[in-house]
Amino acid sequence: MNAVAEPVQDRPVARVVRGMPTSDGAGVSLTRVIGQPGLPELDPFLMLDEFGTDNPMEYIAGFPSHPHRGFETVTYMLDGRMRHKDNHGHEGVLVPGSVQWMTAGRGIVHSEMPEQEQGRMRGFQLWLNLPAAQKMTAPAYQEFEPSKIPVASPSHGVHVKVIAGTVGAIKGPISQPATDPTYLDVELAGGASYTHVLPAGHAAFVYVFEGALQLGDRADTPVVAHQLAVMGPGQRLTLRGPAAGGEVAGRAIVVAGRPLREPVARHGPFVMNTQAELVQAFQDYQGGRF
Ligand code: FE2
């Protein structure tokens, strides 16, 4: 029998979404891109926040003590320093370029507070769901300082930080078999292009955070900074830096993962499958069982 290779399909842009300005924690200004009325969820992704400001008044209050259960939080710092501390004795400072992939599992209580009183604070927090079978797993961290995030330069004008997933022979340090995530930070010079083949069936988005990029079939209408493109079905994702773009024409995070296709019951920092499990989460938190 002859094996027939499946044709590799290009992923088109399904829709473009803009984030919503909001505030969270004790009064931190941020832009909610996933987890707002325009894009409530993109299974397995529950939330994407972009924070970025030079004004300490917009970040100094931080995120004092709060709980999480049932999912993972992924913090990717671009600028600034943030101290993280939880009720299981885990503590550390996130610096520019570092990644913290926290599996909250059955429960943690933690704080995320700025470790600076002035200067720029910029980065992302992504919430990634866990399957029902792993929501009550033990809390765990995958934390990497900037030097541990490999950078691929597959062609001229293309720089890809590989947080999760694989670019050529370079593999990102994050491991999460449940959702098999891809998380790349892609920077393109004007005229440069990068093609990444994602697993068919994975949900995928591109969030441009500097400049502009031409994505997939949208060569004429670049996706500009602070816009998220939800990518449609297919595998091959192509990003191009607009020709007039200069040395850094555009920069984006490219994120993909296997959808869980399970019911989602969420309230604030708890994400479970049923209302009964949400009630249980409240009771366990209030009873000091996190
Ligand atoms: Fe948190």
Residues whose N, C-alpha, C, O or C-beta is under 5 A from the ligand:
A	BS01	FE2	none
